[in-house]
Amino acid sequence: MNFSKWTGLGNDFVLLEPGESLDFGDGFEQRIIKLCDRRFGIGADGVVTVTPLESNPGVDFEMRIFNADGSEAAMCGNATRCVAKFIRNRGLAKPEQKVFNLHTKSGLVRPELLDDGRVCVDMGLPRKFLDSIKLTADCYDFTAETVSMGNPHAVIFVDDIEKIQLEAWGRVLECDRQFPDRCNIEFAQVVTPTQIRMRVWERGCGVTMACGTGSCATLVAAQRTGRVGVEADVVLDGGTLHIKHEENGPVLMTGPAAEVFRGTI
């Protein structure tokens, strides 16, 4: 199988090259786990497939994302930016096309290639989830703001992000009984009205260096609680995303994506 390795701020993915496909038969989840294994496989937070949809008006490609634990994700912002550049670099669309309509399990997303090399993704409208809820991990009590960006997020605002125990708490909170399908967990510190420091435990992956949908959810949660305005930089372990959300409008996420290497396995 021919593949390429891509990264969006350290959130990394295996993309199948054009013409390649996954075997969805018995043992599929284990094959995904093996591909993502950082010691015995390629190593990634997930595996992504891109399929042209020429027969579907208004939709250019289908994007499917599989987490490192073998489960399928409904959406992934960092993967979307990688896919946009993959489409351009592999000549899968017209050279002048800069905006792509991608079908995902959570609906359509629209990445746009910018002249400065970054990708801006129209992530759609934030959706109601569970509002504000109480969570507990290792005898610590938290208040979380929940937001759906096509996948579930629980955002916990803290005074000092350096003191959080992300791996210990994230592992517990992901599987809280209030989340029957598990949940992405974000810890966020508002540094200024235009900058948020965030760290994330991703559902199905664990600690990752960046999360696009999580950054969008964090800005929306910060807006709802009066912490920030229309836009802010979300500073992640792997770099910075710029998130913008005007009232009643879609969430716009802008950031980099890059190909790391190509290979055959």
C-alpha positions in Angstrom: 0.0 0.0 0.0 1.4 3.4 -1.0 0.8 6.2 1.6 2.0 9.6 2.6 2.4 11.0 6.1 1.0 14.5 6.8 0.9 16.8 9.8 -1.2 19.7 11.0 0.7 21.2 13.8 1.9 17.8 15.0 -1.5 16.1 14.7 -0.3 13.6 12.2 -2.1 11.3 9.7 -1.4 8.5 7.2 -3.2 9.4 3.9 -3.7 6.6 1.3 -2.3 7.6 -2.1 -4.7 7.8 -5.1 -5.9 4.4 -6.2 -5.3 2.7 -2.8 -8.1 1.5 -0.6 -8.6 0.0 2.8 -9.9 -3.6 3.4 -12.9 -3.1 5.6 -13.3 -6.8 6.3 -12.4 -8.8 9.4 -9.6 -7.4 11.5 -10.0 -3.8 10.1 -9.6 -2.1 13.4 -6.4 -4.0 14.2 -5.0 -3.0 10.8 -5.6 0.7 11.6 -4.1 0.3 15.0 -1.0 -1.4 13.5 -0.6 1.4 10.9 -0.7 4.0 13.6 1.6 2.3 16.0 4.6 4.5 16.5 7.0 1.6 17.2 5.8 -1.2 15.0 3.9 0.7 12.2 4.1 4.0 10.4 3.0 6.0 13.4 0.1 8.5 13.3 -2.9 9.8 15.2 -5.1 8.5 12.4 -5.6 7.1 8.9 -7.4 9.2 6.3 -8.9 8.2 2.9 -9.9 10.7 0.1 -12.3 9.5 -2.6 -13.5 11.7 -5.6 -17.3 12.0 -5.8 -17.7 13.1 -9.4 -21.3 11.8 -9.5 -22.4 13.8 -6.5 -23.3 17.4 -7.4 -21.9 20.0 -5.0 -19.5 17.5 -3.3 -16.0 17.1 -4.6 -14.5 14.4 -2.3 -15.4 12.1 0.5 -13.0 12.2 3.5 -13.0 9.4 6.1 -10.9 9.5 9.2 -10.0 6.5 11.4 -8.5 7.1 14.9 -5.4 5.4 16.2 -7.6 3.0 18.2 -9.4 1.8 15.0 -12.7 3.8 15.5 -14.0 6.1 12.9 -14.1 9.8 13.6 -16.9 12.0 12.3 -14.7 15.0 11.7 -11.1 16.3 12.1 -10.1 19.9 11.4 -6.3 19.2 11.2 -6.9 16.3 8.8 -9.1 18.5 6.7 -6.3 21.0 6.1 -4.0 18.2 5.2 -6.5 16.7 2.8 -6.9 20.1 1.0 -3.2 20.3 0.3 -3.1 16.6 -0.6 -5.8 17.2 -3.3 -3.8 20.1 -4.7 -0.4 18.3 -4.6 -1.7 15.1 -6.2 -3.5 17.0 -9.0 -6.9 15.6 -8.0 -8.7 18.9 -8.8 -8.4 21.6 -11.4 -5.2 23.7 -10.9 -7.2 26.9 -10.3 -9.6 25.4 -7.8 -8.8 26.6 -4.2 -12.0 25.6 -2.4 -13.1 22.0 -2.0 -16.4 20.6 -0.7 -15.6 17.5 1.4 -18.2 15.1 2.6 -17.6 13.7 6.1 -19.7 11.7 8.6 -20.7 15.0 10.2 -21.6 16.7 6.9 -19.9 19.0 4.5 -16.7 21.0 5.3 -15.1 23.5 3.0 -11.3 24.0 3.1 -9.8 26.9 1.1 -6.1 27.1 0.1 -4.7 30.5 0.9 -2.0 32.3 -1.0 0.3 32.3 2.1 0.3 28.5 2.2 -2.1 28.1 5.0 -5.6 26.5 4.8 -8.8 28.1 6.0 -11.6 25.7 6.8 -15.3 26.5 7.0 -16.1 24.2 9.9 -19.9 24.9 9.8 -22.0 26.0 12.7 -21.3 24.9 16.3 -24.0 22.7 17.6 -25.7 22.2 21.0 -24.4 19.3 23.0 -24.9 19.2 26.8 -24.4 22.8 27.8 -22.4 23.3 31.0 -21.8 20.1 33.0 -19.9 18.9 36.1 -17.1 16.3 35.7 -14.8 14.6 38.2 -11.4 12.9 37.7 -9.1 11.6 40.4 -11.1 13.5 43.1 -10.8 16.8 41.2 -14.1 18.5 40.2 -14.4 20.4 36.9 -17.0 22.5 35.1 -17.0 21.9 31.4 -18.6 23.8 28.5 -19.7 21.3 25.9 -19.8 22.0 22.2 -20.3 19.8 19.1 -18.3 20.6 16.0 -19.7 17.5 14.3 -17.9 15.6 17.1 -18.3 16.1 20.9 -16.0 18.4 23.0 -15.9 19.3 26.7 -13.8 22.4 27.3 -12.5 23.0 30.8 -11.1 26.5 31.6 -8.2 26.6 34.1 -6.1 29.3 35.6 -2.7 27.6 34.9 -2.6 25.0 32.2 0.9 23.9 33.2 -0.6 22.3 36.3 -3.1 20.1 34.6 -2.5 16.3 34.5 -3.7 15.9 31.0 -3.0 12.2 30.5 -4.4 11.1 33.8 -7.5 13.3 33.7 -8.2 13.0 30.0 -8.3 9.3 30.1 -10.9 9.3 32.8 -13.0 12.2 31.5 -13.2 10.9 27.9 -15.2 7.9 29.2 -17.4 9.8 31.7 -20.9 8.3 32.0 -22.4 11.5 30.5 -20.6 10.7 27.2 -22.0 7.3 26.0 -20.0 7.8 22.8 -16.9 9.2 24.6 -15.7 12.8 24.3 -12.8 15.0 23.3 -11.4 16.8 26.4 -9.8 20.3 26.2 -8.1 22.2 29.0 -7.8 25.9 28.2 -6.3 29.0 29.7 -7.4 32.4 28.4 -4.1 34.3 28.3 -5.5 37.5 26.7 -8.8 38.4 25.1 -7.2 37.3 21.7 -5.1 34.3 22.8 -6.0 31.0 24.4 -3.6 28.3 25.4 -5.1 24.9 25.0 -4.1 21.2 25.5 -6.2 18.3 24.3 -7.0 14.6 25.0 -8.6 13.4 21.8 -11.2 10.7 21.8 -9.7 7.5 20.3 -6.2 8.9 20.2 -5.2 10.2 23.6 -2.9 13.3 24.0 -2.2 14.9 20.7 -0.2 18.0 19.8 -3.2 19.8 18.2 -6.9 19.5 17.5 -8.7 21.6 14.9 -12.3 20.8 16.0 -11.1 21.2 19.6 -9.7 24.6 18.9 -13.0 25.7 17.3 -15.0 24.3 20.3 -12.7 26.1 22.7 -13.2 29.5 21.0 -17.0 28.9 21.0 -17.0 27.9 24.7 -14.9 31.0 25.5 -17.3 33.2 23.7 -20.3 31.7 25.4 -18.7 32.4 28.8 -17.7 36.0 27.9 -14.0 35.3 27.9 -13.1 36.3 24.3 -14.6 38.2 21.3 -15.1 37.2 17.7 -11.6 35.7 17.1 -8.5 34.5 18.8 -5.3 32.5 18.4 -5.5 29.1 20.0 -1.9 28.1 21.0 -1.5 24.3 21.0 1.4 22.0 21.9 2.2 21.8 18.1 1.7 25.5 17.1 -1.1 28.0 16.7 -4.5 28.0 14.9 -6.5 31.2 14.3 -10.2 30.7 15.0 -13.0 33.1 14.1 -16.7 32.9 14.8 -19.2 35.6 14.3 -22.7 35.3 15.8 -24.9 32.9 13.9 -22.1 32.2 11.4 -19.8 29.3 10.8 -16.6 28.7 12.6 -13.5 29.5 10.5 -10.2 27.7 11.3 -6.9 28.8 9.7 -3.6 27.1 10.0 -0.8 25.1 8.3 -0.5 21.6 6.9 2.5 19.8 5.5 3.5 16.6 3.9 6.3 14.8 5.8 7.2 11.8 3.7 5.9 9.1 1.3 6.3 5.4 1.6 5.1 1.9 0.9 4.0 -0.6 3.5 
